[in-house]
Amino acid sequence: MASKLERFVSPGKGNGLRATARNKKGELVYSAEPLACCVSNKLARDVCHHCFTRRGTLLRCSQCKMARYCNVTCQRQAWPGHKRECKCLQRLLPRIPTDSVRLAAKLIFALLSPSKSSSEELYTLEEHESHLSSMSEQKKQGLSQLASMLELYLQQEVPDLAQEMTSALPPSCQEPLSLIAKVTCNCFTISDGELQEIGVGLYPSLSLLNHDCRPNCVMVFEGTKLQLRAVRDINPEEELTISYIETLSLTEDRRRQLEAQYHFTCHCQRCDSQDKDGLMLSGQESTWRLLEVALPRLEALKAKSGWQTLLESCSHLLSTVGSDVPDENLYKLRMTDMALDASIHLGQWEEAVRYGRKTLPVYRQYFPDPHPVHGVQLMRVGKLQHYLECTEDALDTFKQAYQIIKLTHGDRHPMTSGLLMKMEECRTEMVQHSSSSH
């Protein structure tokens, strides 16, 4: 699979990946299974720990009470990888270690079992950055606590941890602290088709990808399999980039987040030109400051699922600022998105469509390249329109979503086939409607 990309030294950035051939927009550049992965704690009850599918009812592992599976088949296939973890989890009950501790342990088990070789990776664990030298004391303190938790967690299952790690792991991974630091800096969030986080995984070769706030590739997942796709035409020898963060934010906020999480200052073209910042802060400043100040409180409500209060606050604030602040304003967009979420949770579909439609022209401006976030937003609005029997509008919205999703997810992804089915349903309904109205 590695034929379309190669490792190189990127000027000013260190290691990176570049294309070895021309990649057309929408083309699959690389796909990989993780060296190690685990379902996020907060979703441990809703997602199969083997295939990462969301399901209403899952079988629970009778021993550790934590792992859950679609069926006996998934459970059986997961057992070789779950066996050692299962014992560790049982020992800590009722406490559950954090995601990064579980992932680090899974990594150690993978490396201790000879079948899982990381030798074909373009980037060895030894070379992964831990960034310990550039970390604040406070952050190091937090990681030290995770490292102690890792040792405690593994005590029973790998009693001679230090010795086993010395024989199986490269020197810079033998210290629990440096291993935890490497894991937290290099792990990828595994998300479902709707871009909701479901787990974390390590994909060593792809840790080489450098960041750009307007990248030429995106990553999407099918189960735990990561797919890297081109969202622009890429020439041979051109560097491949992804965005490490949500790019819909102001330059200074993006830079701050990248500094804090990944320890570098971004000098991509978007950051250096502060592209789109003016548009994001358009409108009457004294008015949009009201929205900016209110956002943290609303985000807290959203985290607690206080949907009714959230919707009332958003709708009140949005009608207060009115046309003094255009829809393109970042704070107005975030608030409109929250109102959309709240309306959906409360089953207020007409409200939801109204808010959703307001966001679409804005998303189109902020995502000039095909982007999963834009595609998923169109799909959500399309589904609402379809439910409300605005079939022609729904078909139009689904068509726009399809133009994006077929490039970001590819023809064979369940999201793409799901969209084609929705479009077909709309067409059938329109035909039935027109024949019954004659």
Summary of the structure (lengths in Angstrom):
residues: 438
radius of gyration: 23.4
end to end distance: 55.2
largest distance: 80.7
contacts: 1371
relative contact order: 0.09
helix: 55%
strand: 13%
